[in-house]
């Protein structure tokens, strides 16, 4: 039996958080204005796909279903076949698209109900870290924001927090290809500097959570000043790590470490 999933989705976007090696950093993920049309075909015909994903590939049909079959194998299910096609209004980060597509396929294959979602987010985070080297807090928060159309906060395997439904308006500026798969960046500074950056990020997350809860012009205006400061520092860390002189660094510019490249987006508004 073949099943078809055709739907338009809002791609979740990391407003706060970059993956840093050997550290679980906190993430805040919000639905974005970037929408994608998913066209997924699922066949229950047995597949011989392995769980290996080719370097640099993440959202092709072979990559998606190799990942799905690896996960199904861990659960004791047989492999499946299928195809995946995505068309987007802008150029979204690949990891969020992958998180959305894999969640949609597994919801259909495993016939998940609403009560199963949180458990699935936690289990998938384990598999993401094991197979793809993704920060589990990042992948959990991405799927949470998509599944619940909410602002989601996560760090590693700590508690997942869901807040109100708010959207981020972003526009891609540029990207830099990685010479090899880049699931995370190395810390270009010392441990003390990284600790101060971490404290700033948790402070800004607290302000953002309060702003989402008590949404008004004054709260949002105050939040934007702190978000701008955070994003300047975050992009500076990424620029220092890459070593590029022409990379965009400035207010409202968000860097996204994205598996085979590092992308830079202009954050236009929170609505």
C-alpha positions as CSV (number, residue, x, y, z in Angstrom):
1,X,0.0,0.0,0.0
2,X,1.3,3.5,-0.9
3,X,0.6,6.6,1.1
4,X,1.0,10.1,0.0
5,X,1.6,13.2,2.2
6,X,1.1,16.6,0.5
7,X,1.1,19.6,2.7
8,X,2.4,23.1,3.1
9,X,4.4,23.6,6.3
10,X,6.0,26.5,8.2
11,X,9.7,25.7,8.7
12,X,11.0,26.1,12.3
13,X,13.9,28.5,12.8
14,X,16.6,28.8,15.6
15,X,16.3,32.3,16.9
16,X,18.8,31.4,19.7
17,X,21.4,28.7,19.7
18,X,24.3,27.4,17.7
19,X,25.8,23.9,18.1
20,X,29.2,24.0,19.8
21,X,31.3,20.8,20.0
22,X,31.3,19.0,23.4
23,X,28.6,21.4,24.8
24,X,24.8,21.2,25.0
25,X,23.8,24.8,24.3
26,X,20.3,26.1,24.8
27,X,18.0,26.7,21.8
28,X,14.9,28.7,21.2
29,X,13.1,27.7,18.0
30,X,10.1,29.5,16.4
31,X,7.9,28.9,13.4
32,X,9.1,31.1,10.5
33,X,7.7,32.8,7.5
34,X,9.5,30.3,5.2
35,X,7.0,27.8,4.0
36,X,7.7,24.6,2.1
37,X,5.5,22.2,0.1
38,X,6.2,18.6,1.1
39,X,5.4,15.8,-1.4
40,X,6.1,12.5,0.3
41,X,5.3,9.0,-1.0
42,X,5.6,6.1,1.3
43,X,5.6,2.4,0.2
44,X,5.5,-0.5,2.6
45,X,7.5,-2.5,0.1
46,X,10.7,-3.7,1.9
47,X,13.8,-1.6,1.3
48,X,17.5,-2.5,1.7
49,X,18.4,1.1,2.5
50,X,20.9,1.3,5.4
51,X,21.0,4.0,8.1
52,X,24.1,5.6,6.5
53,X,23.6,9.0,5.0
54,X,26.1,10.2,2.4
55,X,28.4,13.1,3.5
56,X,26.8,16.4,2.5
57,X,23.4,14.9,1.9
58,X,20.5,15.3,4.3
59,X,17.2,16.0,2.6
60,X,17.3,13.9,-0.6
61,X,14.9,10.9,-0.8
62,X,17.7,8.4,-0.2
63,X,19.0,10.3,2.8
64,X,15.6,10.8,4.4
65,X,14.5,7.1,4.0
66,X,17.9,5.8,5.0
67,X,17.4,7.7,8.3
68,X,13.8,6.5,8.6
69,X,14.8,2.9,8.0
70,X,17.6,3.1,10.5
71,X,15.2,4.4,13.1
72,X,12.5,1.8,12.3
73,X,15.2,-1.0,12.6
74,X,16.0,0.2,16.1
75,X,12.3,-0.2,17.0
76,X,12.1,-3.7,15.3
77,X,10.1,-2.6,12.3
78,X,10.9,-3.6,8.7
79,X,12.3,-1.1,6.2
80,X,10.1,0.9,3.8
81,X,10.6,2.7,0.5
82,X,9.6,6.1,-0.6
83,X,10.3,9.4,-2.2
84,X,10.6,13.0,-0.9
85,X,10.3,16.3,-2.8
86,X,10.3,19.7,-1.2
87,X,9.8,23.2,-2.7
88,X,10.2,26.3,-0.5
89,X,9.4,30.0,-0.7
90,X,13.0,30.9,0.4
91,X,16.2,28.9,1.1
92,X,15.6,27.4,4.6
93,X,18.2,25.6,6.7
94,X,18.4,21.9,5.8
95,X,18.3,20.5,9.3
96,X,14.9,22.1,10.1
97,X,13.5,20.7,6.8
98,X,14.9,17.3,7.6
99,X,13.4,17.4,11.1
100,X,10.0,18.3,9.7
101,X,10.0,15.7,6.9
102,X,11.2,12.9,9.1
103,X,8.6,13.7,11.7
104,X,5.8,13.7,9.1
105,X,6.9,10.3,7.7
106,X,7.2,8.7,11.1
107,X,3.8,10.0,12.2
108,X,2.3,8.3,9.2
109,X,4.2,5.0,9.4
110,X,3.8,4.6,13.1
111,X,0.3,5.9,13.2
112,X,1.2,8.2,16.1
113,X,-1.5,10.0,18.1
114,X,-1.1,13.4,19.7
115,X,-0.2,11.8,23.1
116,X,2.8,10.1,21.5
117,X,4.5,13.2,20.2
118,X,6.6,14.2,23.2
119,X,7.9,10.6,23.6
120,X,8.8,10.5,19.9
121,X,10.6,13.9,20.1
122,X,12.8,12.5,23.0
123,X,13.5,9.2,21.2
124,X,14.4,10.8,17.9
125,X,16.8,13.2,19.7
126,X,18.7,10.2,20.9
127,X,18.8,8.7,17.4
128,X,19.8,12.1,15.8
129,X,22.8,12.4,18.1
130,X,23.8,8.8,17.6
131,X,23.5,8.7,13.8
132,X,23.9,12.3,12.6
133,X,25.9,13.9,15.4
134,X,23.1,16.5,15.9
135,X,22.7,18.4,19.2
136,X,19.7,16.7,20.8
137,X,18.4,19.9,22.2
138,X,18.4,21.4,18.7
139,X,16.5,18.6,17.0
140,X,14.0,18.3,19.8
141,X,13.2,22.0,19.8
142,X,12.9,22.0,16.0
143,X,10.4,19.2,15.9
144,X,8.5,20.6,18.9
145,X,8.1,24.1,17.3
146,X,6.8,22.4,14.1
147,X,4.6,19.8,15.8
148,X,2.9,22.3,18.2
149,X,3.3,25.5,16.1
150,X,4.9,27.0,19.2
151,X,8.0,28.7,20.6
152,X,10.0,25.8,22.0
153,X,13.1,25.9,24.3
154,X,15.4,22.9,24.9
155,X,18.9,22.2,26.1
156,X,20.4,18.7,25.6
157,X,18.0,16.1,27.1
158,X,16.7,18.6,29.7
159,X,13.0,19.5,30.0
160,X,11.4,20.7,26.8
161,X,9.4,24.0,27.2
162,X,6.6,25.0,24.9
163,X,5.4,28.6,24.9
164,X,2.9,30.6,22.9
165,X,2.5,30.6,19.1
166,X,4.7,33.3,17.6
167,X,6.4,33.6,14.2
168,X,9.8,34.8,13.1
169,X,10.2,36.7,9.8
170,X,13.6,35.9,8.3
171,X,15.4,36.3,4.9
172,X,18.5,34.5,3.8
173,X,21.5,36.6,3.2
174,X,24.4,34.2,2.3
175,X,26.0,30.9,3.1
176,X,29.5,29.4,3.3
177,X,30.1,25.8,2.3
178,X,31.7,23.5,4.9
179,X,34.7,21.5,3.7
180,X,33.2,18.6,5.5
181,X,30.0,17.9,7.4
182,X,29.6,20.5,10.1
183,X,27.2,19.5,12.7
184,X,28.8,21.9,15.2
185,X,31.6,24.4,15.4
186,X,34.6,24.4,17.6
187,X,34.9,27.1,20.3
188,X,37.4,29.7,18.9
189,X,37.7,31.4,22.3
190,X,38.7,30.3,25.8
191,X,36.3,28.5,28.3
192,X,35.7,31.7,30.3
193,X,34.5,33.6,27.2
194,X,32.3,30.7,26.3
195,X,30.8,30.6,29.8
196,X,30.0,34.3,29.6
197,X,28.3,33.8,26.2
198,X,26.3,30.9,27.6
199,X,25.1,33.1,30.5
200,X,24.0,35.8,28.1
201,X,22.1,33.3,26.0
202,X,20.2,32.0,29.0
203,X,19.4,35.6,30.1
204,X,18.1,36.5,26.7
205,X,16.0,33.2,26.6
206,X,14.4,34.3,29.9
207,X,13.5,37.7,28.4
208,X,12.1,36.1,25.3
209,X,10.0,33.7,27.3
210,X,8.6,36.6,29.3
211,X,7.9,38.6,26.1
212,X,6.1,35.7,24.5
213,X,3.9,35.3,27.6
214,X,3.2,39.0,27.9
215,X,3.3,40.1,24.3
216,X,3.2,43.9,23.9
217,X,5.1,46.6,22.1
218,X,7.3,47.6,25.1
219,X,8.3,44.0,25.8
220,X,9.1,43.2,22.2
221,X,11.1,46.4,21.8
222,X,13.2,45.7,24.9
223,X,13.7,42.1,23.8
224,X,15.0,43.1,20.3
225,X,17.9,45.1,21.9
226,X,19.1,42.0,23.8
227,X,18.5,39.7,20.8
228,X,20.6,42.0,18.6
229,X,23.4,41.9,21.1
230,X,23.2,38.1,21.3
231,X,23.2,37.6,17.5
232,X,26.2,39.9,17.0
233,X,28.2,37.8,19.5
234,X,27.0,34.5,18.1
235,X,27.8,35.5,14.5
236,X,31.2,36.7,15.7
237,X,31.9,33.3,17.2
238,X,31.0,31.7,13.9
239,X,33.0,34.1,11.8
240,X,36.1,33.7,14.1
241,X,35.8,29.9,13.8
242,X,35.5,30.0,10.0
243,X,38.1,32.6,9.6
244,X,36.3,34.5,6.8
245,X,36.6,38.3,6.5
246,X,33.5,38.9,4.4
247,X,30.9,37.1,6.5
248,X,27.9,39.2,7.6
249,X,28.0,40.2,11.3
250,X,25.7,42.8,12.7
251,X,22.4,43.5,14.4
252,X,19.6,41.0,13.6
253,X,21.8,38.7,11.6
254,X,21.4,35.0,12.7
255,X,24.0,32.4,11.8
256,X,22.8,28.8,11.3
257,X,25.2,25.9,11.4
258,X,23.5,23.6,8.8
259,X,25.2,20.2,8.2
260,X,27.0,21.1,4.9
261,X,27.1,24.9,5.1
262,X,26.8,27.8,7.5
263,X,23.9,30.1,6.5
264,X,23.2,33.7,7.5
265,X,19.8,35.2,7.8
266,X,18.4,38.6,8.4
267,X,15.8,38.5,11.3
268,X,13.3,41.1,10.2
269,X,10.6,40.8,12.9
270,X,8.9,38.8,15.6
271,X,5.2,38.6,15.2
